[in-house]
Amino acid sequence: MTVALDDLVPYLDDLLATRDTPDYGGAVNGLQLENGGRVTKVAAAVDFSLRTVDGAIAAGANLLLVHHGMFWGGAQPIRGASYRRLRRLVEHDVAVYASHLPLDRHPTLGNNALLARTLGLQPSREFARYKTIAVGVAGESDVETAELIDRARAFATREGGGVVVGGDAPAGRRTRRWALCTGSGASSDTMREAIELGADTLIVGEGPHHTAVDAEDAGLVVIYAGHYATETLGVRALAQHVSERFGVPWTFVSAPTGL
């Protein structure tokens, strides 16, 4: 099966509310690099890198869906690794579509909703406000915190990472109100928001050192489940959705960073 890139891109933009979702200035959500116009196979990856570009090419894909796209730090010279990535994409006619916060917050395909489901949690409210949107999710539960940590560790291990826990999680402690924000989800703002919500457990990808110190003082347990690991879910789900909707095969390019 083959799908026209001009049909696929507007569909993704609408599905992900790309135009209506604010993001960091350099994110450039949507189609970042076009190809000759046809898509026969989709590759999904968390990060845009030489490793994922080569993985997509090796898999025979001509559309690469990524969470962290080609552009982040503003205008940069196209040389070195930037040139090599771009040259390989053009030579092999591979398009690149990136979705950062639009994919993080999607209610069914998003990293946050899917991680909550993976951990056996049911979201009931929004969390992690950013400008006009909420990126994360939150909810109530009644689960031993140690069990929740074990679930997170098992998930992260499958994705090539691990779990770090900040704060005090003594035996018997139960998680009754949680908040979740994937990726670099621990910040002063999200910590404050979690505490204001009355959360006892915060689940994130990663965060600054001070958040673990602050968590202990606030009686909050923070489960750092890995930036990379917590953001594998959305691109996989998106690629699978595209495959089912348009009848093209898909693959995931695993490239864990250990972070």
Number of C-alpha atoms within 10 A of each C-alpha: 10 12 15 13 19 12 12 15 15 14 13 17 18 11 14 25 15 21 11 12 17 17 17 11 11 13 21 19 28 22 18 15 17 19 17 12 14 19 23 19 24 25 28 31 31 29 24 21 19 16 14 22 24 16 21 27 19 10 16 17 23 24 27 30 27 30 25 21 25 22 16 13 9 8 8 9 7 11 10 8 11 14 12 14 20 17 12 15 24 14 10 15 19 27 23 23 23 29 27 27 25 26 29 26 26 19 14 13 23 26 32 31 26 22 25 22 12 14 16 13 20 16 20 10 12 16 23 24 14 16 10 9 17 16 25 30 25 27 19 16 15 11 16 16 21 16 15 19 22 14 17 24 20 16 21 22 16 10 21 16 20 18 21 15 16 20 19 16 20 9 9 11 14 18 21 16 18 27 29 31 28 30 24 16 23 28 17 14 13 22 23 16 16 23 19 9 15 14 22 21 27 26 30 26 25 25 18 12 11 12 19 23 12 18 22 15 11 15 15 23 24 31 25 29 28 31 23 24 28 28 27 26 23 29 27 24 18 23 26 22 14 19 18 12 10 17 15 17 18 25 20 21 23 16 18 17 13 14 16
